[in-house]
């Protein structure tokens, strides 16, 4: 092979290599662009789902009827497009005591967790409430309907001792709201978790609006 032929072959090989590298780079760029486009589409779709989920947040109202019996009323106002809603209620404490330090001679974390730190609890054994009165199982509600649940005053913890222990406990929550979590579920949607502070004066507490 002559020097000219050798040079041509070398140039051809170099050109082929350059073309292959260019094709690889273009393919890599196209793949990166497609991947980025897919990520963007996924992100936009998730934002749209989150927006739609927020717009469909159930609007509930809850109130206390203290006389002649302690009753909690739960009403489902809207949106009617959700159809039947399943609502599960849990009594929240006035504050999170799970991380408070334990000191010798004071109630243990387990004992603190067994107390309902608020004015009311669900009536144990009624409406399928648990033994502590902390929560009731989910119940169905249609738009415009309401559900009633039996309540009892919360029990004072055993360390509220003395003749005035009951009075001190009652006085501590005399005007405190009933704090609740309401988890609302509808097939085909992520659950919604709504917070309520239900006043003791009989007025409605709104959530989800």
C-alpha positions in Angstrom: 0.0 0.0 0.0 1.4 3.4 -1.0 1.8 6.3 1.3 -1.2 8.0 -0.3 -3.3 4.9 0.2 -2.2 4.7 3.8 -3.0 8.3 4.4 -6.4 7.9 2.8 -7.2 4.9 4.9 -6.1 6.6 8.1 -8.2 9.7 7.2 -11.2 7.5 6.4 -10.8 5.7 9.7 -10.5 8.9 11.6 -13.5 10.3 9.8 -15.5 7.2 10.6 -14.4 7.4 14.3 -15.4 11.0 14.4 -18.7 10.3 12.8 -19.4 7.5 15.3 -18.4 9.7 18.2 -20.7 12.4 16.8 -23.6 9.9 16.4 -23.0 8.7 20.0 -22.9 12.2 21.4 -26.1 13.1 19.4 -27.8 9.9 20.7 -26.7 10.6 24.2 -28.0 14.2 23.9 -31.3 13.0 22.5 -31.7 10.4 25.3 -30.9 13.1 27.9 -33.4 15.5 26.3 -36.0 12.7 26.3 -35.3 11.8 29.9 -35.6 15.5 30.9 -38.8 15.8 29.0 -40.2 12.8 30.7 -39.2 14.1 34.1 -40.8 17.4 33.4 -44.0 15.8 32.2 -44.0 13.6 35.3 -43.5 16.6 37.5 -46.2 18.6 35.8 -48.6 15.7 36.1 -47.8 15.4 39.8 -48.4 19.1 40.4 -51.7 18.8 38.5 -52.7 15.7 40.6 -51.8 17.6 43.8 -53.8 20.6 42.8 -56.8 18.5 41.9 -56.5 16.6 45.2 -56.5 19.9 47.1 -59.5 21.3 45.2 -61.4 18.1 46.2 -60.6 18.5 49.9 -63.8 17.5 51.8 -65.4 20.3 53.7 -66.6 19.0 57.0 -68.1 20.7 60.0 -68.2 19.4 63.6 -69.9 20.6 66.7 -70.5 19.6 70.3 -73.9 19.3 71.9 -73.4 19.1 75.6 -77.0 19.0 76.8 -78.9 16.8 77.6 -76.1 14.3 76.5 -72.6 14.8 75.3 -72.9 14.3 71.5 -70.5 15.1 68.6 -72.1 15.9 65.3 -70.1 15.5 62.0 -71.5 16.9 58.8 -70.2 16.5 55.2 -71.0 19.7 53.3 -69.1 19.3 50.0 -67.9 18.7 47.3 -70.8 16.5 46.3 -68.7 15.0 43.4 -66.8 12.9 45.9 -69.9 10.8 46.6 -69.8 8.8 49.8 -67.0 9.8 52.2 -65.5 7.6 54.9 -64.5 9.6 58.0 -62.3 8.3 60.8 -61.9 10.5 63.9 -59.1 10.6 66.5 -58.9 12.8 69.6 -55.7 14.8 69.6 -54.0 15.9 72.9 -53.6 19.5 73.7 -49.9 19.1 72.9 -47.4 16.4 71.9 -46.0 14.9 75.1 -44.2 12.0 73.4 -40.9 13.7 73.4 -41.0 15.2 76.9 -38.2 13.9 79.1 -39.0 11.3 81.8 -38.1 12.3 85.3 -38.1 9.9 88.2 -41.3 10.2 90.2 -43.3 11.6 87.3 -45.7 9.7 85.0 -43.9 7.5 82.4 -44.3 8.1 78.7 -46.7 5.1 78.5 -48.9 6.5 81.3 -49.0 9.9 79.7 -50.0 8.3 76.4 -53.0 6.6 78.1 -54.5 9.9 79.1 -56.8 12.0 76.9 -55.3 15.4 77.3 -58.4 17.4 76.6 -62.0 17.9 77.7 -63.7 14.9 76.0 -63.2 11.4 74.7 -65.3 9.1 72.7 -67.5 6.9 74.8 -65.7 3.5 75.1 -67.8 0.6 73.7 -70.2 2.9 71.9 -69.9 3.7 68.2 -67.1 1.0 68.2 -64.8 3.5 70.1 -61.6 2.0 71.5 -61.2 1.2 75.2 -59.4 4.5 75.8 -61.9 6.6 73.9 -59.2 7.9 71.7 -60.7 7.1 68.3 -63.7 5.6 66.4 -63.6 3.5 63.2 -64.4 5.1 59.9 -68.1 5.8 59.2 -69.7 6.7 55.9 -71.2 10.1 55.1 -73.0 11.3 52.0 -73.0 15.0 51.0 -75.4 16.9 53.2 -75.6 14.1 55.8 -74.4 14.2 59.4 -73.3 11.5 61.9 -73.5 11.6 65.7 -71.1 10.2 68.1 -71.4 9.8 71.9 -68.8 11.6 74.1 -67.8 11.4 77.7 -65.7 13.9 79.7 -62.1 12.8 79.7 -60.9 10.9 82.8 -58.4 12.6 85.1 -55.1 10.8 85.3 -54.4 8.9 88.5 -51.6 11.4 89.5 -54.1 14.2 89.8 -54.5 13.2 93.5 -56.3 14.7 96.4 -59.8 15.9 97.1 -59.4 18.6 94.5 -57.8 16.4 91.8 -61.0 16.1 89.8 -61.7 19.8 90.0 -58.2 20.7 88.9 -58.4 18.4 85.9 -61.9 19.8 84.9 -60.8 23.3 85.4 -57.7 22.8 83.2 -59.9 22.0 80.2 -63.0 24.0 81.1 -62.9 26.1 78.0 -60.5 24.1 75.9 -61.6 23.0 72.4 -61.9 19.3 71.5 -59.0 18.8 69.2 -59.5 16.1 66.5 -57.9 14.6 63.4 -60.4 13.6 60.7 -59.0 11.3 58.0 -61.3 11.3 55.0 -61.1 8.6 52.4 -62.8 8.0 49.0 -61.9 5.2 46.6 -59.5 6.3 43.9 -58.1 9.3 45.9 -55.4 9.7 48.5 -56.8 10.3 52.0 -57.2 13.8 53.4 -56.2 14.5 57.0 -58.0 17.5 58.5 -57.4 19.1 61.8 -60.3 20.4 64.0 -60.6 22.4 67.2 -64.3 22.1 68.2 -65.4 24.7 70.7 -67.4 23.8 73.7 -70.0 26.5 73.1 -71.9 24.5 70.6 -70.8 26.4 67.4 -69.6 24.6 64.3 -65.9 24.0 63.7 -65.1 24.0 60.0 -62.4 22.0 58.2 -61.3 21.6 54.6 -62.8 24.9 53.5 
